């Protein structure tokens, strides 16, 4: 769960194989589809305009496909080329306090419609929290392109409870930095 460095490929493969066979750590699987708060969880939400027009929407979809919504300065998703499809298991590494915190998640569902694209993943036993997170981009009829994050979570591990204020701070920082990352990805096109 806590390491000084990112894993070697063999270690990562072994870890993901184990996690892919384990159940989710919460009961409300798929709740982010409902767009309403999950009871007895911290509920987080962000929706921000990141572009305008079809080209920006296509670029935003590509950012999601390539996991580029994760701020590269302090997060890593491994494997880097993980496909966006139901059942894909990933390890999300977060760098904080000089350490890498490993968290396992599995994609629960995908959204692929003409005007929106994204996915939600849920936590596995190798995650310090329990809950679910949705990453979505959509284009409005007026051409405005929005990036949205919907999440609900609670600490699962004793370290998360002990560091609860830090965990909530990091979650808020992730939402903010993720939106900036998406905007930057579109502007680079």
Backbone as a printed PyTorch tensor [residue, N CA C, xyz], in Angstrom:
tensor([[[  0.8150,  -1.1850,   0.0000],
         [  0.0000,   0.0000,   0.0000],
         [  0.8650,   1.2580,   0.0000]],

        [[  1.9240,   1.3220,   0.8150],
         [  2.8020,   2.4830,   0.8630],
         [  4.1940,   2.0270,   0.4250]],

        [[  4.7760,   2.7450,  -0.5510],
         [  6.0920,   2.3870,  -1.0460],
         [  6.9420,   3.6370,  -1.2410]],

        [[  8.2310,   3.4330,  -1.3680],
         [  9.1480,   4.5310,  -1.6340],
         [  9.2910,   4.7880,  -3.1260]],

        [[  8.9290,   3.7960,  -3.9420],
         [  9.0690,   3.9370,  -5.3860],
         [  7.9230,   3.2240,  -6.0900]],

        [[  7.8030,   3.5050,  -7.3720],
         [  6.8000,   2.8080,  -8.1760],
         [  7.2420,   1.3600,  -8.3790]],

        [[  6.2910,   0.4440,  -8.6300],
         [  6.6300,  -0.9870,  -8.6910],
         [  7.3610,  -1.3690,  -9.9670]],

        [[  8.0560,  -2.4850,  -9.9010],
         [  8.6380,  -3.0980, -11.0850],
         [  7.4870,  -3.7510, -11.8590]],

        [[  7.6260,  -3.9080, -13.1830],
         [  6.5310,  -4.4850, -13.9810],
         [  6.0220,  -5.8300, -13.4690]],

        [[  6.9060,  -6.7120, -13.0520],
         [  6.4820,  -8.0350, -12.5730],
         [  5.6390,  -7.8960, -11.3050]],

        [[  6.0460,  -7.0230, -10.4100],
         [  5.2780,  -6.7900,  -9.1820],
         [  3.9000,  -6.2400,  -9.5030]],

        [[  3.8410,  -5.3040, -10.4500],
         [  2.5680,  -4.7000, -10.8230],
         [  1.6180,  -5.7320, -11.4110]],

        [[  2.1100,  -6.5620, -12.3150],
         [  1.2730,  -7.5920, -12.9370],
         [  0.7030,  -8.5180, -11.8770]],

        [[  1.5370,  -8.9600, -10.9520],
         [  1.0890,  -9.8600,  -9.8810],
         [  0.0140,  -9.1850,  -9.0230]],

        [[  0.2790,  -7.9450,  -8.6390],
         [ -0.6690,  -7.2030,  -7.8070],
         [ -2.0170,  -7.0420,  -8.5100]],

        [[ -1.9960,  -6.6440,  -9.7800],
         [ -3.2460,  -6.4420, -10.5150],
         [ -3.9910,  -7.7510, -10.7470]],

        [[ -3.2770,  -8.8350, -10.9520],
         [ -3.9380, -10.1440, -11.1030],
         [ -4.7110, -10.5040,  -9.8420]],

        [[ -4.1040, -10.2870,  -8.6930],
         [ -4.7750, -10.5810,  -7.4220],
         [ -5.9790,  -9.6730,  -7.2330]],

        [[ -5.7850,  -8.3640,  -7.4200],
         [ -6.8710,  -7.4020,  -7.2040],
         [ -8.0360,  -7.6280,  -8.1640]],

        [[ -7.7500,  -8.0520,  -9.3880],
         [ -8.8130,  -8.2260, -10.3840],
         [ -9.7950,  -9.3260, -10.0030]],

        [[ -9.3960, -10.2260,  -9.1170],
         [-10.2720, -11.3240,  -8.6900],
         [-11.0500, -10.9890,  -7.4150]],

        [[-10.7630,  -9.8570,  -6.7970],
         [-11.3880,  -9.5080,  -5.5160],
         [-12.6500,  -8.6720,  -5.7150]],

        [[-13.5650,  -8.7130,  -4.7530],
         [-14.8050,  -7.9390,  -4.8690],
         [-14.5750,  -6.4580,  -4.5450]],

        [[-15.5120,  -5.6350,  -4.9430],
         [-15.4770,  -4.2180,  -4.5730],
         [-15.6190,  -4.0940,  -3.0520]],

        [[-15.1700,  -2.9880,  -2.5180],
         [-15.1670,  -2.7960,  -1.0610],
         [-16.3830,  -2.0170,  -0.5570]],

        [[-17.3880,  -1.8620,  -1.3830],
         [-18.5860,  -1.1170,  -1.0000],
         [-19.7840,  -1.7310,  -1.7180]],

        [[-20.9650,  -1.4340,  -1.2250],
         [-22.1890,  -2.0710,  -1.7330],
         [-22.8530,  -1.3300,  -2.8940]],

        [[-22.6700,  -0.0360,  -3.0030],
         [-23.4360,   0.7950,  -3.9400],
         [-22.8080,   0.8670,  -5.3280]],

        [[-22.3440,  -0.2370,  -5.8470],
         [-21.6740,  -0.2720,  -7.1440],
         [-22.5770,   0.3240,  -8.2300]],

        [[-22.0330,   1.2970,  -8.9470],
         [-22.7790,   1.9490, -10.0180],
         [-23.5810,   3.1600,  -9.5780]],

        [[-23.4790,   3.5360,  -8.3170],
         [-24.2970,   4.6480,  -7.7890],
         [-23.9930,   5.9800,  -8.4790]],

        [[-22.7960,   6.1630,  -9.0150],
         [-22.4810,   7.4350,  -9.6720],
         [-23.3320,   7.6700, -10.9190]],

        [[-23.9600,   6.6290, -11.4540],
         [-24.8730,   6.8060, -12.5890],
         [-26.0890,   7.6450, -12.1950]],

        [[-26.4470,   7.6010, -10.9260],
         [-27.6750,   8.2380, -10.4670],
         [-27.5660,   9.7460, -10.3030]],

        [[-26.3810,  10.2750, -10.2760],
         [-26.1530,  11.7150, -10.1140],
         [-26.8230,  12.2670,  -8.8670]],

        [[-26.8400,  11.4670,  -7.8190],
         [-27.3450,  11.9450,  -6.5350],
         [-26.4180,  11.4260,  -5.4380]],

        [[-26.3600,  12.1190,  -4.2950],
         [-25.4160,  11.7250,  -3.2430],
         [-25.6450,  10.2980,  -2.7330]],

        [[-24.5410,   9.6630,  -2.3820],
         [-24.5970,   8.3470,  -1.7440],
         [-24.7100,   8.5840,  -0.2400]],

        [[-25.6830,   7.9630,   0.3710],
         [-25.8960,   8.1560,   1.8080],
         [-24.7190,   7.6180,   2.6110]],

        [[-24.3780,   8.3490,   3.6610],
         [-23.3340,   7.9920,   4.6230],
         [-21.9240,   7.9660,   4.0250]],

        [[-21.7110,   8.7090,   2.9440],
         [-20.3980,   8.8370,   2.3250],
         [-20.0810,  10.3210,   2.1510]],

        [[-18.7990,  10.6190,   1.9880],
         [-18.4040,  11.9440,   1.5170],
         [-18.7140,  11.9660,   0.0300]],

        [[-19.4600,  12.9500,  -0.4080],
         [-19.8080,  13.0790,  -1.8160],
         [-19.0830,  14.2960,  -2.3750]],

        [[-18.3930,  14.0990,  -3.4830],
         [-17.6260,  15.1720,  -4.1100],
         [-18.0790,  15.3380,  -5.5490]],

        [[-18.0310,  16.5890,  -6.0070],
         [-18.5280,  16.8920,  -7.3400],
         [-17.7420,  18.0590,  -7.9210]],

        [[-17.4460,  17.9470,  -9.1940],
         [-16.8190,  19.0350,  -9.9410],
         [-17.3690,  18.9960, -11.3530]],

        [[-17.7150,  20.1460, -11.8740],
         [-18.0830,  20.2520, -13.2860],
         [-17.5680,  21.5940, -13.7680]],

        [[-16.7270,  21.5380, -14.8140],
         [-16.0810,  22.7510, -15.3010],
         [-15.9960,  22.7080, -16.8230]],

        [[-16.1980,  23.8620, -17.4430],
         [-16.0490,  23.9340, -18.8900],
         [-14.5630,  23.9040, -19.2240]],

        [[-14.2050,  23.0230, -20.1540],
         [-12.7950,  22.8660, -20.5220],
         [-12.5330,  23.1720, -21.9890]],

        [[-13.5840,  23.4380, -22.7490],
         [-13.3790,  23.7190, -24.1560],
         [-14.6660,  24.1060, -24.8530]],

        [[-14.5590,  24.2360, -26.1990],
         [-15.7020,  24.6460, -27.0140],
         [-15.5890,  23.9820, -28.3740]],

        [[-16.6160,  23.2630, -28.7680],
         [-16.6800,  22.6900, -30.1070],
         [-16.2890,  21.2250, -30.1980]],

        [[-16.5570,  20.6660, -31.3790],
         [-16.3300,  19.2340, -31.6170],
         [-14.8710,  18.8240, -31.4710]],

        [[-13.9480,  19.6510, -31.9400],
         [-12.5250,  19.2950, -31.8400],
         [-12.1030,  19.1790, -30.3740]],

        [[-12.5410,  20.0930, -29.5490],
         [-12.2060,  20.0310, -28.1260],
         [-12.8620,  18.8170, -27.4640]],

        [[-14.0870,  18.4880, -27.8930],
         [-14.7590,  17.3170, -27.3380],
         [-13.9970,  16.0430, -27.6950]],

        [[-13.5650,  15.9290, -28.9410],
         [-12.7720,  14.7510, -29.3440],
         [-11.4630,  14.6890, -28.5500]],

        [[-10.8380,  15.8400, -28.3440],
         [ -9.5870,  15.8810, -27.5840],
         [ -9.8320,  15.4840, -26.1220]],

        [[-10.9510,  15.9200, -25.5530],
         [-11.2920,  15.5600, -24.1700],
         [-11.5300,  14.0560, -24.0490]],

        [[-12.1790,  13.4640, -25.0540],
         [-12.3690,  12.0160, -25.0510],
         [-11.0240,  11.2960, -25.0890]],

        [[-10.1230,  11.8000, -25.9020],
         [ -8.7910,  11.1950, -25.9960],
         [ -8.0530,  11.3040, -24.6680]],

        [[ -8.2160,  12.4080, -23.9820],
         [ -7.5850,  12.5740, -22.6700],
         [ -8.0790,  11.5110, -21.6940]],

        [[ -9.3760,  11.2510, -21.7050],
         [ -9.9330,  10.2130, -20.8260],
         [ -9.3860,   8.8430, -21.2360]],

        [[ -9.3950,   8.5470, -22.5320],
         [ -8.8930,   7.2500, -23.0110],
         [ -7.4440,   7.0090, -22.5830]],

        [[ -6.6660,   8.0860, -22.4840],
         [ -5.2430,   7.9680, -22.1460],
         [ -4.9730,   8.2500, -20.6620]],

        [[ -6.0180,   8.3410, -19.8510],
         [ -5.8930,   8.5620, -18.4030],
         [ -5.1790,   9.8750, -18.1090]],

        [[ -5.3210,  10.8550, -18.9860],
         [ -4.5950,  12.1110, -18.8220],
         [ -5.2440,  13.0580, -17.8260]],

        [[ -6.3750,  12.6800, -17.2580],
         [ -7.0130,  13.5270, -16.2410],
         [ -6.3070,  13.3960, -14.8920]],

        [[ -5.3600,  12.4540, -14.7920],
         [ -4.6000,  12.2890, -13.5630],
         [ -3.3840,  13.2110, -13.5950]],

        [[ -3.2640,  14.1000, -12.6100],
         [ -2.1370,  15.0420, -12.5890],
         [ -0.8000,  14.3050, -12.5260]],

        [[  0.0010,  14.4360, -13.5620],
         [  1.2520,  13.7030, -13.6660],
         [  2.3060,  14.0970, -12.6570]],

        [[  2.1460,  15.2370, -12.0190],
         [  3.1510,  15.6620, -11.0480],
         [  3.0870,  14.8640,  -9.7520]],

        [[  1.9050,  14.3090,  -9.4280],
         [  1.8110,  13.5900,  -8.1550],
         [  0.9220,  12.3570,  -8.1990]],

        [[  0.5080,  11.9330,  -9.3850],
         [ -0.2650,  10.6910,  -9.5150],
         [  0.2430,   9.8800, -10.7080]],

        [[  0.0240,   8.5810, -10.6370],
         [  0.3290,   7.6710, -11.7470],
         [ -0.7550,   6.6090, -11.7950]],

        [[ -1.1860,   6.2800, -13.0020],
         [ -2.0940,   5.1560, -13.2080],
         [ -1.2870,   4.0860, -13.9260]],

        [[ -1.2890,   2.8950, -13.3580],
         [ -0.5600,   1.7820, -13.9460],
         [ -1.4850,   0.5860, -14.1190]],

        [[ -1.4290,  -0.1140, -15.2430],
         [ -0.5440,   0.1740, -16.3530],
         [ -0.9660,   1.4320, -17.1000]],

        [[ -0.0080,   2.1160, -17.6910],
         [ -0.2730,   3.3980, -18.3470],
         [ -1.2380,   3.2760, -19.5180]],

        [[ -1.2450,   2.1480, -20.1810],
         [ -2.0850,   1.9480, -21.3650],
         [ -3.3460,   1.1510, -21.0580]],

        [[ -3.8040,   1.1630, -19.8180],
         [ -4.9920,   0.3840, -19.4360],
         [ -6.1920,   0.7960, -20.2880]],

        [[ -6.8700,  -0.1810, -20.8910],
         [ -8.0270,   0.1560, -21.7310],
         [ -9.2130,   0.6260, -20.8880]],

        [[ -9.9670,   1.5460, -21.4540],
         [-11.1770,   2.0450, -20.7920],
         [-12.3120,   1.1030, -21.1760]],

        [[-12.4690,   0.0600, -20.3630],
         [-13.5740,  -0.8820, -20.5770],
         [-13.9160,  -1.5350, -19.2440]],

        [[-15.1500,  -1.9470, -19.1440],
         [-15.6310,  -2.5780, -17.9180],
         [-14.7370,  -3.7570, -17.5480]],

        [[-14.3520,  -3.8120, -16.2810],
         [-13.5360,  -4.9050, -15.7830],
         [-12.0460,  -4.6150, -15.7250]],

        [[-11.5930,  -3.5420, -16.3420],
         [-10.1720,  -3.1910, -16.2950],
         [ -9.7920,  -2.8020, -14.8690]],

        [[ -8.7250,  -3.4100, -14.3570],
         [ -8.2240,  -3.1100, -13.0180],
         [ -6.9370,  -2.3130, -13.1440]],

        [[ -6.8290,  -1.2450, -12.3640],
         [ -5.6470,  -0.3920, -12.3850],
         [ -5.1510,  -0.1450, -10.9630]],

        [[ -3.8930,   0.2460, -10.8890],
         [ -3.3110,   0.7190,  -9.6320],
         [ -3.0750,   2.2080,  -9.7870]],

        [[ -3.6650,   2.9900,  -8.9090],
         [ -3.4740,   4.4330,  -8.9100],
         [ -2.4950,   4.7460,  -7.7830]],

        [[ -1.3700,   5.3580,  -8.1450],
         [ -0.3560,   5.7440,  -7.1630],
         [ -0.4410,   7.2430,  -6.9250]],

        [[ -0.4540,   7.6180,  -5.6660],
         [ -0.5200,   9.0220,  -5.2670],
         [  0.7110,   9.3250,  -4.4310]],

        [[  1.4370,  10.3600,  -4.8210],
         [  2.6460,  10.7390,  -4.0770],
         [  2.2850,  11.8110,  -3.0640]],

        [[  2.5140,  11.4840,  -1.7900],
         [  2.2480,  12.4070,  -0.6880],
         [  3.2130,  12.1000,   0.4440]],

        [[  3.7020,  13.1420,   1.0700],
         [  4.6300,  13.0120,   2.1990],
         [  5.8810,  12.2130,   1.8170]],

        [[  6.2820,  12.3030,   0.5520],
         [  7.4740,  11.6080,   0.0880],
         [  7.2940,  10.1280,  -0.1950]],

        [[  6.0640,   9.6470,  -0.1130],
         [  5.7660,   8.2290,  -0.3180],
         [  4.7590,   8.0510,  -1.4520]],

        [[  4.7680,   6.8690,  -2.0530],
         [  3.7540,   6.4960,  -3.0470],
         [  2.7080,   5.6320,  -2.3470]],

        [[  1.4470,   6.0480,  -2.4380],
         [  0.3210,   5.3270,  -1.8410],
         [ -0.3940,   4.6040,  -2.9790]],

        [[ -0.4130,   3.2800,  -2.9130],
         [ -0.9940,   2.4550,  -3.9690],
         [ -2.4650,   2.1810,  -3.6780]],

        [[ -3.3030,   2.3390,  -4.7050],
         [ -4.7450,   2.1350,  -4.5670],
         [ -5.2730,   1.3880,  -5.7800]],

        [[ -5.9690,   0.2780,  -5.5530],
         [ -6.5020,  -0.5380,  -6.6450],
         [ -7.9710,  -0.2070,  -6.9040]],

        [[ -8.3040,  -0.0870,  -8.1890],
         [ -9.6800,   0.1870,  -8.6090],
         [ -9.9880,  -0.5930,  -9.8780]],

        [[-11.2900,  -0.8240, -10.1030],
         [-11.7330,  -1.5340, -11.3060],
         [-12.8370,  -0.7260, -11.9780]],

        [[-12.7630,  -0.6510, -13.2960],
         [-13.8070,   0.0550, -14.0470],
         [-15.1090,  -0.7260, -13.9350]],

        [[-16.1520,  -0.0160, -13.5130],
         [-17.4800,  -0.6070, -13.3070],
         [-18.3310,  -0.4870, -14.5590]],

        [[-18.3080,   0.7060, -15.1440],
         [-19.0930,   0.9380, -16.3610],
         [-18.4420,   2.0390, -17.1850]],

        [[-18.7910,   2.0550, -18.4530],
         [-18.3240,   3.1080, -19.3540],
         [-19.5320,   3.8450, -19.9070]],

        [[-19.2920,   5.0520, -20.3650],
         [-20.3180,   5.8760, -21.0000],
         [-19.7790,   6.2490, -22.3760]],

        [[-20.4650,   5.8010, -23.4170],
         [-20.0490,   6.1210, -24.7920],
         [-21.2840,   6.4910, -25.5840]],

        [[-21.6010,   7.7730, -25.5670],
         [-22.7540,   8.3050, -26.2830],
         [-22.2750,   9.4250, -27.1990]],

        [[-23.0860,   9.8450, -28.1570],
         [-22.6320,  10.8990, -29.0690],
         [-22.2090,  12.1940, -28.3640]],

        [[-22.8350,  12.4980, -27.2400],
         [-22.5300,  13.7650, -26.5730],
         [-21.7660,  13.6140, -25.2550]],

        [[-21.4420,  12.3990, -24.8300],
         [-20.6620,  12.2340, -23.5980],
         [-19.8640,  10.9310, -23.6300]],

        [[-18.7400,  10.9780, -22.8870],
         [-17.8190,   9.8470, -22.8500],
         [-17.1480,   9.8130, -21.4830]],

        [[-16.9620,   8.6140, -20.9540],
         [-16.2440,   8.4950, -19.6960],
         [-16.3980,   7.1200, -19.0870]],

        [[-16.0790,   7.0460, -17.8100],
         [-16.1690,   5.7910, -17.0860],
         [-16.1970,   6.0560, -15.5920]],

        [[-16.6080,   5.0250, -14.8550],
         [-16.5410,   5.0650, -13.3930],
         [-15.7660,   3.8480, -12.9320]],

        [[-14.9680,   4.0480, -11.8890],
         [-14.3100,   2.8990, -11.2770],
         [-14.5910,   2.8740,  -9.7940]],

        [[-14.4910,   1.6520,  -9.2460],
         [-14.7620,   1.4450,  -7.8320],
         [-13.5560,   0.8570,  -7.1350]],

        [[-13.5220,   1.0410,  -5.8270],
         [-12.3720,   0.6160,  -5.0390],
         [-12.3830,  -0.8830,  -4.7610]],

        [[-11.1730,  -1.4290,  -4.6980],
         [-10.9320,  -2.8350,  -4.3840],
         [-10.2060,  -2.9210,  -3.0420]],

        [[-10.0170,  -4.1210,  -2.4930],
         [ -9.3530,  -4.2380,  -1.1940],
         [ -7.9680,  -3.5920,  -1.1150]],

        [[ -7.3000,  -3.4190,  -2.2340],
         [ -5.9980,  -2.7590,  -2.2350],
         [ -6.0880,  -1.2490,  -2.2810]],

        [[ -7.1890,  -0.6890,  -1.8400],
         [ -7.3930,   0.7680,  -1.8440],
         [ -7.5730,   1.2480,  -0.4140]],

        [[ -7.0130,   2.3920,  -0.1080],
         [ -7.0680,   2.9370,   1.2470],
         [ -8.4670,   3.4880,   1.5840]],

        [[ -9.2480,   3.8020,   0.5510],
         [-10.6160,   4.3060,   0.7140],
         [-11.5850,   3.2590,   0.1710]],

        [[-12.8720,   3.5250,   0.3650],
         [-13.8970,   2.7220,  -0.3010],
         [-14.8690,   3.6810,  -0.9520]],

        [[-15.2610,   3.3550,  -2.1850],
         [-16.1840,   4.2160,  -2.9060],
         [-15.9980,   4.1200,  -4.4080]],

        [[-16.4770,   5.1560,  -5.0990],
         [-16.5610,   5.1240,  -6.5520],
         [-16.3130,   6.5170,  -7.1090]],

        [[-15.7930,   6.5690,  -8.3480],
         [-15.5190,   7.8550,  -8.9780],
         [-15.8420,   7.7730, -10.4610]],

        [[-16.5290,   8.8010, -10.9510],
         [-16.9010,   8.9190, -12.3560],
         [-16.1120,  10.0520, -12.9850]],

        [[-15.5490,   9.7960, -14.1650],
         [-14.8660,  10.8050, -14.9790],
         [-15.6410,  10.9000, -16.2860]],

        [[-16.1250,  12.0840, -16.6210],
         [-17.0170,  12.2320, -17.7720],
         [-16.7280,  13.5340, -18.5020]],

        [[-16.7410,  13.4770, -19.8300],
         [-16.7070,  14.6930, -20.6450],
         [-17.9710,  14.6960, -21.4910]],

        [[-18.5100,  15.8920, -21.6860],
         [-19.7100,  15.9860, -22.5150],
         [-19.7220,  17.2990, -23.2720]],

        [[-20.4060,  17.2660, -24.4090],
         [-20.5800,  18.4630, -25.2120],
         [-22.0500,  18.8500, -25.1730]],

        [[-22.2950,  20.1060, -24.8750],
         [-23.6550,  20.6360, -24.8020],
         [-24.1290,  21.0460, -26.2050]],

        [[-25.4360,  21.2490, -26.3930],
         [-25.9320,  21.6790, -27.7080],
         [-25.2900,  22.9720, -28.2200]],

        [[-24.8750,  23.8500, -27.3040],
         [-24.2290,  25.0990, -27.7240],
         [-22.7340,  24.9270, -28.0150]],

        [[-22.2210,  23.6870, -27.8980],
         [-20.8260,  23.4000, -28.1910],
         [-19.8930,  23.4590, -26.9940]],

        [[-20.3900,  23.8750, -25.8430],
         [-19.5440,  23.9310, -24.6520],
         [-19.1670,  22.5120, -24.2270]],

        [[-17.8870,  22.3030, -23.9370],
         [-17.3770,  21.0020, -23.5220],
         [-17.0840,  21.0590, -22.0260]],

        [[-17.6810,  20.1210, -21.2930],
         [-17.5360,  20.0800, -19.8390],
         [-16.8400,  18.8030, -19.4000]],

        [[-16.0920,  18.9420, -18.3180],
         [-15.4570,  17.8080, -17.6300],
         [-16.1200,  17.7050, -16.2640]],

        [[-16.4830,  16.4810, -15.9090],
         [-17.2160,  16.2650, -14.6590],
         [-16.5870,  15.1100, -13.8810]],

        [[-16.5000,  15.2990, -12.5800],
         [-16.1050,  14.2350, -11.6580],
         [-17.2090,  14.1090, -10.6250]],

        [[-17.6990,  12.8940, -10.4370],
         [-18.6390,  12.5810,  -9.3590],
         [-18.0220,  11.4610,  -8.5440]],

        [[-17.9890,  11.6280,  -7.2320],
         [-17.3650,  10.5990,  -6.4040],
         [-18.0360,  10.5200,  -5.0470]],

        [[-17.9780,   9.3330,  -4.4730],
         [-18.3460,   9.1640,  -3.0690],
         [-17.3340,   8.2160,  -2.4480]],

        [[-16.9520,   8.5130,  -1.2050],
         [-15.9220,   7.7050,  -0.5650],
         [-15.9510,   7.8660,   0.9440]],

        [[-15.3110,   6.9180,   1.5830],
         [-15.0370,   6.9480,   3.0210],
         [-13.6940,   6.2690,   3.2430]],

        [[-12.9800,   6.6560,   4.2840],
         [-11.7560,   5.9300,   4.6060],
         [-12.0820,   4.4610,   4.8900]],

        [[-11.2210,   3.5660,   4.4410],
         [-11.3820,   2.1370,   4.6980],
         [-10.2630,   1.6110,   5.5900]],

        [[ -9.0900,   2.1130,   5.3970],
         [ -7.9060,   1.6720,   6.1280],
         [ -7.6770,   2.6030,   7.3210]],

        [[ -7.0950,   2.0780,   8.3820],
         [ -6.8780,   2.8890,   9.5830],
         [ -6.0000,   4.1030,   9.3040]],

        [[ -5.0570,   3.9910,   8.3390],
         [ -4.2280,   5.1440,   7.9910],
         [ -5.0620,   6.2660,   7.3760]],

        [[ -6.0780,   5.8850,   6.6090],
         [ -6.9570,   6.8990,   6.0110],
         [ -7.7820,   7.5960,   7.0870]],

        [[ -8.2130,   6.8410,   8.0930],
         [ -8.9430,   7.4690,   9.2000],
         [ -8.0160,   8.3810,  10.0030]],

        [[ -6.8250,   7.9130,  10.2600],
         [ -5.8560,   8.7020,  11.0160],
         [ -5.5010,   9.9940,  10.2670]],

        [[ -5.3320,   9.8920,   8.9780],
         [ -4.9850,  11.0560,   8.1590],
         [ -6.1720,  11.6490,   7.4270]],

        [[ -7.3570,  11.5430,   8.0220],
         [ -8.5970,  11.9710,   7.3540],
         [ -8.5200,  13.3930,   6.7960]],

        [[ -8.0690,  14.3890,   7.5530],
         [ -7.9840,  15.7400,   6.9650],
         [ -7.0590,  15.7950,   5.7430]],

        [[ -5.9410,  15.0710,   5.8030],
         [ -5.0380,  15.0340,   4.6590],
         [ -5.7070,  14.3420,   3.4720]],

        [[ -6.4070,  13.2530,   3.7310],
         [ -7.0960,  12.5380,   2.6490],
         [ -8.1170,  13.4400,   1.9650]],

        [[ -8.8900,  14.1800,   2.7250],
         [ -9.8910,  15.0820,   2.1310],
         [ -9.2090,  16.2220,   1.3640]],

        [[ -8.0970,  16.7000,   1.8940],
         [ -7.3340,  17.7380,   1.1940],
         [ -6.8300,  17.2080,  -0.1530]],

        [[ -6.2850,  15.9910,  -0.1480],
         [ -5.7770,  15.4010,  -1.3890],
         [ -6.8950,  15.1560,  -2.3960]],

        [[ -8.0630,  14.7520,  -1.9150],
         [ -9.1900,  14.5500,  -2.8280],
         [ -9.5990,  15.8700,  -3.4840]],

        [[ -9.6510,  16.9470,  -2.7030],
         [ -9.9850,  18.2640,  -3.2560],
         [ -8.9020,  18.7310,  -4.2250]],

        [[ -7.6520,  18.4980,  -3.8740],
         [ -6.5380,  18.8680,  -4.7560],
         [ -6.6030,  18.0870,  -6.0610]],

        [[ -6.9610,  16.8070,  -5.9670],
         [ -7.0660,  15.9940,  -7.1750],
         [ -8.1140,  16.5640,  -8.1200]],

        [[ -9.2890,  16.8920,  -7.6090],
         [-10.3410,  17.4360,  -8.4750],
         [ -9.8630,  18.7070,  -9.1730]],

        [[ -9.2690,  19.6150,  -8.4090],
         [ -8.7910,  20.8810,  -8.9640],
         [ -7.7070,  20.6310, -10.0100]],

        [[ -6.6980,  19.8230,  -9.6600],
         [ -5.5870,  19.5730, -10.5780],
         [ -6.0230,  18.7590, -11.7920]],

        [[ -6.9910,  17.8800, -11.6130],
         [ -7.5080,  17.0860, -12.7210],
         [ -8.1660,  17.9810, -13.7590]],

        [[ -8.9620,  18.9420, -13.3080],
         [ -9.5990,  19.8820, -14.2360],
         [ -8.5420,  20.6950, -14.9810]],

        [[ -7.5140,  21.1440, -14.2800],
         [ -6.4260,  21.8870, -14.9330],
         [ -5.7100,  21.0100, -15.9550]],

        [[ -5.5080,  19.7520, -15.6110],
         [ -4.8340,  18.8110, -16.5080],
         [ -5.6540,  18.6240, -17.7880]],

        [[ -6.9630,  18.4900, -17.6450],
         [ -7.8350,  18.3290, -18.8180],
         [ -7.8020,  19.5850, -19.6930]],

        [[ -7.8730,  20.7510, -19.0770],
         [ -7.8130,  21.9990, -19.8450],
         [ -6.4940,  22.1120, -20.5930]],

        [[ -5.3980,  21.7760, -19.9310],
         [ -4.0830,  21.8460, -20.5660],
         [ -3.9840,  20.8740, -21.7270]],

        [[ -4.5270,  19.6770, -21.5830],
         [ -4.4730,  18.6810, -22.6470],
         [ -5.1880,  19.1920, -23.8990]],

        [[ -6.3230,  19.8310, -23.6960],
         [ -7.0850,  20.3640, -24.8340],
         [ -6.3490,  21.5340, -25.4780]],

        [[ -5.7800,  22.4010, -24.6760],
         [ -5.0860,  23.5740, -25.2110],
         [ -3.8210,  23.1920, -25.9860]],

        [[ -3.2350,  22.0390, -25.6840],
         [ -2.0210,  21.5900, -26.3710],
         [ -2.3280,  21.0930, -27.7790]],

        [[ -3.5710,  20.7840, -28.0470],
         [ -3.9380,  20.2160, -29.3570],
         [ -3.8110,  21.2190, -30.4770]]])
